[in-house]
Amino acid sequence: MSKDLVSCIQDIYSTKDQISLHEPYFDRDEELSLESVIKSTFVSSVGPLVEELESKISKYTGSIYAIAVVNGTSALQVSLELCGVKPADEVITQSLTFVASVNAIHHCSAVPIFVDVCKESMGMSPQSLNQFLEENCEVREEGCWNIKSERIIKACMPMHTFGFPCDIKEIKAVCDKYNIALVEDSAESIGSSYDKKHTGTFGEFGVISFNGNKTITTGAGGVILTDNKEKASLAKHITTTAKLPHKWNFDHDMPAYNFRMPNLNAALGLSQFNKLPFLLEQKRLIAEKYKDWGDKNGYCFKQERSGTISNYWLNTMIVNDKEERDVILEETNKSLVMTRPAWTPMHRLPFNISFQRGEMTNTEWLFDRIINVPSGVPKNEI
């Protein structure tokens, strides 16, 4: 079976050389954009292209405000802090996620709680979230109180896994019921939507990543999405060293971060943004080829669910068990085809083992069976 899968992937990418999991798509446009910024000398966080990128992302996603920062992790951290997350507060997230999600919680000196995911979406299960809250929490005047840990739960952070939207409306309803702020980890899902609304725009904040392996990239970078004018202004302020506006004086009114996206990265992002419709179209065609191969060979590739649109950031194959997963990973990588398992679940990592969690039945089931296959857009069009 592995040989047939390798042949399928080699046909898609028209090569038998090394095939990466998600290589960025660059051409002369990116080179010209970067050359222009270098010649201008405005390569750091002072420059017009950052705001231009923010404006385009805001319009594309439907978010009123977009604040560009150096990476998705810092975007999550700032979003949590602006939701009022303080040291020793708790944040609920899913265990099946990239470590950056939980690192952002730790950077706030907060405490993560892990709940299960849905098999269908691979994102946070609203049922698991609601069950945990019903069994462990009560709503008090000061907010949602965890009666087991005697801490307040300030935020909930689901993720749209591999670009497939989770049941975000249902999750938001649970958060509203328990007075918990919703921060969407939409790092992987630019171009994805739930009920015709872009991911990252359901909660108080949403975050998109522009890391080098994402659908579009700024090299490293991310963006905070919000409709809250006051918090958007504060997000921009504290990610720009809290410098007070002045032509030459350097005055700052609070401790803050140097998280603002550099102009050089924004130039790359604008060139990439112009390619986004093309890239999403090509990625959909790649997903169709994987689905056709899977249907013929008795394997399931995750497809967007009714009422959702996926950007198919990483095409995801579900195999029969862990043993088969490991054989396929071994054989495909030996054949120069980069495939990967899901991330080790967060509740298994040594620095997270002691934290409270719900049942992890679906998380463990999926971890044993997920294989991500090459999903970048090849230079030859599909």
FENZILIN-V912512 format. One record per helix or strand of 3 or more residues. SS is the DSSP state (@ for helix, = for strand). FROM is the first residue (numbers start at 0). TO is the last residue. If there is no record, write none. Layout:
BEGIN
SS:FROM:TO / SS:FROM:TO
END
This chain:
BEGIN
@:1:12 / @:27:39 / @:47:60 / =:64:68 / @:71:81 / =:89:93 / @:98:106 / =:110:114 / @:125:135 / =:136:139 / =:142:145 / =:150:156 / @:160:162 / @:167:176 / =:180:184 / =:204:208 / =:221:225 / @:228:237 / @:262:296 / =:314:317 / @:321:333 / @:345:347 / @:360:366 / =:369:372
END
